[in-house]
Amino acid sequence: MKNVSLVFHDVCSGCGTCSNVCPKSCISMVRDAEGFAYPSVDEQKCIECGACLKKCPVEKERASGGTPIFSVVLQDKDGESLKNSTSGGAFASIARYVLKQGGVVFGAAYDELLNVSHVAVERLEDLHLLQGSKYVSSDMKDSYKKVKFFLNSGRLVLFSGTPCQVAALKSFLGEDSKLLLTMDLVCHGVPSQKLFQKYIHWLGEKNHSTIKSYVFRSKKFFGWSLGGAFSDEKKSYAVNPDCDPYYAAFLRGETFRKSCYSCKFANMNREGDFTVGDFWGFHNMKDPVDFDHTKGLSMLLVNSPKGENVLKQIESDAVIVPLDLQTISAGNWNLYHPSVYKPIRDEIYANIDLPFEELQKRYLHHEDPFMYYVRRLRRRLLSQGLRDALKKILGRA
């Protein structure tokens, strides 16, 4: 059959382009046992036109992106928005500009059950829904068609997502538009919504409550760090990534979709007009900069003239400092390589239907909270002791 069934399971990113372009609507996205969506073709309806294969971004020989023109460190001047941002608020700064022009912003958001999907935001007061990292696969639903509708209506659109999702949108549209801005993320990989939902349900059972919100990179408890937080009806709780089964496995790269380990978009040929991620190299900067790095900093790659023009429009809304690509990309190695496959990944998903309590004990290894803090305290005391000893030695010299 001349259709998307020919695409290997291990390279399919689940972007859904094929189901959106099929003229006979004979392709649907169906979740497998692991919880990841893959195309399912009704062979009785398929006319073998090849549209799905032609538009499939992972089947294309050449990527559609471009290499960075220049790179900057950015921090949003809007304090409240910066609190809601994972790092320095680069996405929010650009998104506000688009919304103020009467445009539309697309990104990943939680629904009331903490499922993640792409939605459109048209009001500034709703932008917070799209802020913050969601370390879980996002359901694209009909986002590509909505983007096309808004573009045809003459509205400016900002679409943010993983590189494969940005590539999928561009392939679906078929041609660039001066009204379309795209922003890809420095992506490590994505776990399935099935695994995330089992985890959320487990958290609720542990706390005898229903989990209402979850933030992977919350600045409430730990400042700008990898620490997260979740809330129920009564209070918020801190999430230590080293001591949390879902988070720790994510950081080790053990729970991603199979295609993430061979991702063709994890390189410097970027799909978006912008690429955004954390900037970890503050202490390597040669010149002092007028921002508080403890509140979060974004690295922003500008990959097109469109992106360059927009960055000029937001200069008064953010602190923007040009920086060489080598320094700015330090700590973001997924700009150059996909994540490394871990064999335990297949064990985790082969046993995903186990109760989460059992699954996390067997496969989602993490630090014991008590021992973690004992080790931290011990290191701190030893470090202080060494400093005191060194001061005495230097004092006698």
Steps between C-alpha positions, in 0.01 A plus 500: 500500500625845409417671828642593838492136611840477330655733761689300760346501846831596660537826302138623500473807724120482526461853363169420329578675171393192306153490656453872431591486130325176400234593238289198595531542879607140524790557743439534872751541783470208743691457826693177536554300820773742608266797464659658192292596194571335162312518169248229426393469137162371384633307201149459356465877458861577403543600133881488519539864397820525704406835658578371850848384402573819309415715802656276768784710651711200602480356147636814338863469393585858593390702799328832440679703767798733503813553706505777763571855382598608849432414864405695812438462871160639596313584820144630503456836676145406601556358849172309527544345158857404588373309805272292276777429249727197512814706446534863387164552330612517136182327382275728706676817380452407134148366560390828659621689195294272273186532713532879513500498119164321507668167434458146630746285698508119493669287764462208740251534787344280768128431499300455821617135524866594440509355150729703274394625158571793270252787526464850358514809723365835382503702826791619711329382818503141367866491405595342833332178380779450248789597727714246678650170385276197456719191497240283329385437144253765378189409298498723191126448432400739217767765568644492148162570344434780749836661422412493129159654573648790697769562238237506226306748713799735489606456863852469635565157651771375737526122518723347768580133540764231470710509182307207350169679563627820337626297203160330480314833491725634225455183297123513547482863382728433205622856471632767732295803597625841608230482771634177652762495776626168632694418815653159562617378839827340598334161541639202692209272412143441616344235729147378426186652644404154624809486722448856620134437587591188699754710687250781573244247627769346725587843643133554578471166677812574707355834610140375529388775265450597138795670332383827346822640353852389421805715418824332395717808541345698782690795647281500814702259713843476340541818296631447149590132497370163392270482803127467443173532689146365502182610674180343625189668639683617814871568445807482279777242530860517382634240256867413538598359158762267649245345737203481263448185287354667188730801503822309575434250219427789263827675584691176435329467161334166580137565408495665155317410184711263289550758224656745747817290517560535125347846456607656169422849633750493789766704321588858411276504193212645702137483389374814675558869437612483863646227718454539874646325802671553836821700515733335750821686420457822699825450692690459172398843372793739480309826545260585788134511397212691656273213604449268795599158366342327803154581356567313176667565167402391148733415216341610175625408154373725222480290185332721239460863390141485629627406843764772486237764425273389787788500748557868419134570582529365856827669599324724753319205663800282583868513584667360188873430486672360186729205572703260290337170408755280675452669837124530470446136407703360790287256698255455210656203325168402340568788262754266343393144576188302588478350846679169552281192501484316835400130493290543815267714290347190340466327838310799638251508214466121479378515860307827484173330594635404841371710789721810508618419853646176369626656178696769679652256746624269226597734218463873574797520731541809717671616817349431839399848629639446850835366381519774236483773763738312731757484219449869418546599864812284526652657186420848633662430838806345336527794264475746789756301695746509211449874460563557872813285489629686196445836671703381801784380278505823302478702820813334639697543177 
